[in-house]
Amino acid sequence: MKQSEYLRYDATALADLIRRGDVSQRQVVDAAVERANQVNRALNAVCQPQYTEALSQTVPSEAPFAGVPILLKDLAQEQAGQPCTYGSRALRQNIPSRDSEFVERARNGGLVFLGRTATPELGLKAVTESVLWGPSRNPWNTELTPGGSSGGSGAAVAAGIVPMAGANDGGGSIRIPAAYNGLFGLKPSRGRISSGPQVGEAWTGASTDHVVTRTVRDSAGMLDVLAGTASGDPFGIPGPATSWLELMQQSPGRLRIGVFTASPYGTDVAPECVAAVEETARILEGLGHHVEYARPEFDGMALARCYLALYFGEVSSMMDKAKEQFGASDKDFELETRLLGMLGRTMPLPDYVRRRQQWNEFARALGAFFASFDLYLCPTTGQLSAKIGEMDTPSHLKLIAKLMLTLKAGKLVHRSGQVDQMALESLARTPFTQLANLTGTPAMSVPMHWTRDGLPVGVQFGAAQGGEDRLLQLAAQLEEASPWFANYERLENAF
């Protein structure tokens, strides 16, 4: 199979070609490896190749994606016997003894594992520039970040290494790379896809696994492969009466869509991100949907505080786990991670619990909004993709962070009010995605706009809990009205 031919197909079409015998699994995997060898030196998207293993992997022949290559994110999507580093030097010795539910289901779905994609340390940033793996780069402009934390996956799919790649989303980590790489990215509802067996609810319910894809039907097909509870899961939500792939092909009807473009944190929003929403709103009206300016009413600063408290708790816990299980030390973690860990260990437990309980306020506000609207539409990100290194902590702030760590000044930081400033600084470029994570509701980024410089800009739609059907149906309608797949042809000879 020629590489130029391979790049023209999504995962669904590749699976069909293999099923019909037009090409073999080996030919498809060879084309994927060839593409990876061609572009990965420039992108640094694949951090742990498994090309040799992929060539010999056997798959169930009747599976929906039998023989189609996929990359796994190097965070949570654990394979038995393969390192899963979470982008951290402290977790280089993390070699799981069994597959995660995501990997087991993907394997049963017939997918061939080509390797693992880079992520920032512990998935904490909206850029993918870990000390362990180095910076991953955006295929539309390699001076820019592909976003994070599923940045390696986003870059790999946009550049055509694989038609889809594993991703997970605890604060926008599926949707942000989708927006920056011109991809489709759906974050499912809480409980839709099992996080087992290592955890019950990833990030206490804020995070979920799925994929980034070039087409809506690939995401729908993968939801069919991945969705459902596993034994021991804390809860599940009802599935559809038919497959997600079949549901996607049905009309969404006339939807009521509330639109907003202002950041919930009061931070700046780039004109291109606003323009993408306004352009999409016009297309929606042309499709017969009711569109008006409206937004959920909630305290944005409170949401930012709650989200950062989640960071504090998760990071300090993960650091302790790495030290206990793998003998890691503080120096094995990046400076910013160590600072977050200190703030987690010094945050009073009642404060953490109160912040977690406050998630209910955002869920109720969103519930009130969905009493009048079917979906919301807003920018996926507040700013365009940053330059590589642009989001590095400035030298003077690194000195302050080191001083804080030396003095063990965590309690002082909490009392000083500096946490509010940290929340705004860390979320300013991506202020629109955290709402869906804390409320557990589904949301998607759709590649509806390109700038004059040829950079993709995603728009975000959100639905009520369990509303993936409406999202997928609308995405399919938009994909037909404003096709984006042909844009990837520009990347074919870009490297």
N, C-alpha and C positions, 0 to 999 in steps of 0.2 A: 504494500500500500504506500503510495507516494505521500510525502509529508503534505504537499499542497492539497491533496485529496483529503487527508486526515483532518486538516484544519477546517474543512467545509462542513463537517458534521458535528451535531451535538451528541450527547450520550445516548439519547433515545434512538437516533438514526444509526449510530455505530452498532448498538445492540441489534438493531433490525438487520443490518448488513451481515453481521456475524451469524445471526439466526438463520438467515436465508442461504448462507454458505458463499456469499459473494466475496467475503474476505475471512481470514482466520483470526482467531484471538492473537496468535503469535504475530501476525502482520500488523495488527492494530497496536499491540504493545511495542513492537519494534519502532513504529512511527512515533509513538509517544516518547520513547527513550531517545530517539534521534532528535526530536524537537527539544527535549530537555537538555541534551548535550549542546545544542545550538544556542539556546537562549539563557540557560541558567547562570553562566559565567557573568553575564551582564546584569542579571536580575537578583541573584542570590535568593531565589524563592524556595528551592528545595534544599533543606539543610541536612537531611539524612536519606540519601538515595537507597532504594531497594531494587535496583534494576535487574540484577541477576535473579533474585527471588521472584520478581514479577514474571520473568520469562518462563518460569517453570511452575507457576501457581495454577492449580486446577480449580475450576469453578463448576457449580451446578449448571448444566447446560440449559435447563428450562427456566432459569432465574431471569427476572426482567432486564437486568443489565449484564447478562453473562458475557464476560470477556472484555468489558469496558474498563480502561484504566482510571484510577482515582488516586489522589494524594490525600493523606491524612494530616491534620494539623498536629503539630508537636506539643499538644496540650490537651490532656484528658482523654483523647481518642486512643486509648492504650491497646497495644498488641502484645500478646504473650511472647516473651523472649526478645522483644525489640525495645531499645531505650526510648523513653519518653521524657524529655528534659524540661518541659515547660519553659524553654528558652533560658534556663538558668544553669550556671556552672555548678550550683549546689545540688542539682538533680540529675547530673550526668550518670549516676549509678542507679537511677530509677528504671529497673527492668521488670515490668509487670509479669506475674505468673499466669495471667489469663487475659483474654480479650475483654474490652469494655463492651457494653450492649451495642454501642454505635458500631464498633468494628465487627462484632459477631453478626449483626444484622446486615451490614454492608457486604460482608463475606457471603452470607446466605443469598444476598441479592445478586451475586455473580460478579461483583466488582473486583478488579485486580489492583492490589496495592503497589503503587510505584515508588512510595517513599513517604517522607514527612516534610511538612512545610514550616518555615521559620515563623516564630512568634516573639513578641517582646517578653522580657522576663515576667513570668507568672501571668502573662496576658494583660498587663496593667496599663498599657499605653495605646493610644490611637495611632502610633507609628511603630514600625517593626524594625528596631535597631538595637538588638541585644548585644551585650558585650560578648556573649558566647558565640553567636552566629554572625555578627556584623549586620550592616543595614541591608534590608531587602529594598528593591527599587521598583518604581512604577513603570510598566512597559510603555505607557503613552508618553512618558518623559522620564528618563532614568535619573534625572537630577532630583526627582520628587519621590516622596514616600507613597507606597501603595496603601497606606493606612494601617490600622491594627484593630484588634490584635491578630486577626486572621489575614494579615498582610501578605504573607508568603503564599497563602492559598489564592488570594485575589489576584496577585501578579501572575501566578502560574496558570490560572484559568484564562485570564485576559490574553496572555501571550500564546495560548494554545498548547501548553504542555499536556494538559488534561482538559476534558470538557466540563468537569466539575471537581470540586475539592472540598474536603471536610473543613468545617468552620464551627465556631461556637460564639455565643453572644451573651455577655454579662453586663454590657453597658453600651452596646452598639457594634460589637466586634464582628458580626456578619454584615450589618448594613453599612458601616463606614467603609470597609474595603470594597464592597459592592459599588458604592457611590464613587469612589476614587478610581476604580478600575473599569467602570462601564459595564457592570454585571448586574444580574438579578440576585437579590439576597433576601430570603424570608426568615425572620426569627419566629419560630412557632410559639404557641401558647405554653404557659407553665404546665408541666405534666404531660405534654403531648408526646415527647420523646424521652425515653428512660435515660437517666444519668448513671445507672448502675453499672457494675455492682459496688464500686468503691465508695460512692456517695448516694444519698437519697435524693436531695435537692442540691444541685450545684449552686454555690454562692447563695445558700439559704433560699433558693428558688428564683434568684435573679437571672441565672444563666441557663442556656439550653444549647444543645447541639443541632446542627443541620449542615447545609452546604451553601457554597456560592456557585452560580451556574451562568451559562450564557443564554439559556432559554427558560421560559416559565415552565414548560412541560417537564424539563429535567428536574426542577425543584419539586414539582408535584409528584413525579414518579419516585423521587427519593423520599418524599414524605410517606408514600405508601410503603417503602422498604423499611423506614426507620421508626414509624409511629407505633405507639402501643406501650403498655406497661409491662414491667418484668416482675417476677416474684419478689416481694419485699419492698417494692416501691411505696412511698408514703401515700400516694393517691394517683388516680388517673382521671382523665376526662373523656366523655363519650366520643367515639369516633363517628365518621360519617356512615350513611347507609350504603354508599357505594365507594369506589376508590377516589382518591384525591385527583387522580389523572382524569377520571371521567367527570368529576365535579367541575374541574377547571374548564372543561369544554362547554359548560352550560352558561347561559346568559346571566349576568348578575342582576338584571332588571334595572330599573331607574333608581339610582342610589342618591341619598342625601349626604353630601360631603362638606364638612366644615374645613375651611382653609385658614391657616395662619402662617406668618413668616417671621414674627418677632421671637427672639430667643427668650425662653422662660427664665433665664438668668439675667436678662438685661444686657447681654454681651452683643458685640457687633455681629452682623450677618452680611456676608459678601453679596454685592449686587447680582453676581452670577447665580448664586443660590436662590435668591428671591426670584430672579427671572425664570429659572427652571420651574419653580412652583407656578408662577403666573402663566407660563406657556402651557403647562400641564392642565391647569384649570380651564383654559380656553378649549383644549382638546376634549376634556371631560364634558364641557357644555355642548360641544359639537356632537358628542356621543349620546346626548340626551339626559345626562345626569344633572341633578340640582346642586349647584355649587354656591356657597356664600361664605363670607368671612366670619369665622367663629372659632373659638378655642376653648379647651377645658380650663376651668377656673381652679387653680391651685397655687400654693405658695412655692414659687420656683426656687427661692433660696433655701427653703426647708428641704426640698427634694435634693438639692446639691449637697446639703449637709448629711442627709440620710445616705446618699450614695457614697460619700467619702467615708462615713462610718463603716459601711460595708467593706470598703477597701482596707481600713485599719484592721478590722477583725479577721478578714480572710488572709491578709498578708502575714500578720503576726502568727496565726495558726499554721500557715504553710511553712514559714521559716522554722518554727519549732519542730514540725514534722520532718523536715529535711535534716535537721540536726540530730534528731532522735534515730531516724531510720538509716541515714546515709553518712553520718558523721560530718555533716557540713558545718562550716563555721561562718561567722559574720562576714568575713572577707570574701566568701564565695558568692555573696549577693551584691548587687549593684547598690550604689550609695542611696538613690532615691527609695529603693526597696527597703533598705535598712531603716531609713527615716520613717517610712510608713509602718514598718513593724514596731518601732519604738512607740509611735503614737497609738498603735493598737494595744500594746501592752500597758499603756498608761491611761487609756480611756476608761473612766469609771464604768463598771458593768451596768449599773442602772441607766446610764446615758446611752450605752449601746442598745440595750433592750428598748428604751423609749424610742430611739431612732427607728428600730426595726418595727415597732408597733405603729409608727407614723406612716408606714407604707399604706396602711388602710385608708388614710385620708386621701391619698392620690388615687387609689382604686375607686373610692366613692365619688370623687370629682370626675373621674373618667366615666364612671357609670352614669352619672347625671348627664354628661355630654352625649353619651350614646342613646339616651332617651329621646334625643331630638335628631341625631345624625347616625348614619350607618358607619361612616368612616371619617377619619381626619386626614388632611393632606398638609404637609409642611416640608421644609428642606430636610434632607437626611443629615447634612453637616452644615455648620455655620460658616465655614471657610473652605476654600479650595485646598487641595493637597499641599502640604508644607514641603519645603526643600529638605533634602537629607541633612540631618544635623541641626536643622533650625529649631527643633524642639528640645535640644540638649539643655540641661540645666546650666545657666551661666556660671562662670568661675567663681564670682563673688558669692553666689547663692550656695555653691558647693562647699565653700569654706564655712558658711553659716551652718549648713547641714552637718558638716563634720564636727563643728563646735557643739551643736545641739546633742549629737550622739555622744561626744566625749563627756559632756556635762550631764548626760541623761536627763535632758530638759523637757521630756515629753509632757509632764504635768503642767509645766509652765506654758508650753505652747497651747495646750487646751484652754488654759485660763486666760491667755492673752487675746483671744479672738482671731489669731492668725489662721485658724483652721478655715474660717469663711473665705479668706483670701486664697488659700490653697485650693479650696473647692472651685472657686471661680477660675483660677489660672489653669487648673487641670482640665476643666470641662468647657472652656471658652470656645474652642474650635469645633466642638461636637456637642452642642447643648440640647439637641432634639431627641436623642435616642434613649436616654436613661429612663424616661417615663414608662416605656413599654416593659422595661426590665423589672422595675420595682412593682408594677401592677400585674405582671405576668401575662400581659396581653400580646397578641401577635402583631407584628409590624413588618413591613417590607420596604426595601429600597429598589426603585425602578430606574433604569438608565434612560431618562427622558430628554436629556439636554447635553449638548457639547458646546464648549466655549469657542470663541474665534481662534484660539490657539490649539484647538483640537483636543481639549481635555474634557473627560466625561464629568457630568454633574448629576447626581442622583436625587430623586425626590422620595419622600417617605409617606407611606400610608399606614394608618393604624386602625385596628378593629377591636371590637369587644372580645372578651375571653371566648375561645373556641371559634373565632370567625375567620379561620384560614380559608374557608371556601369562598367567601366574598373577595378576599384579597387576591386569591389566585385567579378567580374569574375576571376581576377587573384588570389584573396584570396581563392576562391573555388578551383581553380586549384592547388594551393599550399597545401591546406588542404587535397586534395586527394593524392598528391604526397608525402607529409610528414605529416601524420595525428598526431594531438596533443591531441585529446580528451582522449585517453587511459591514458595519464599522470595524469589525475585527480584521477585515482584510487588509487594513492599513498597517497592521502589526506584523503581517506575514514575513516581510523582508526587512523589518526594522532593526534586526540585530546582526 
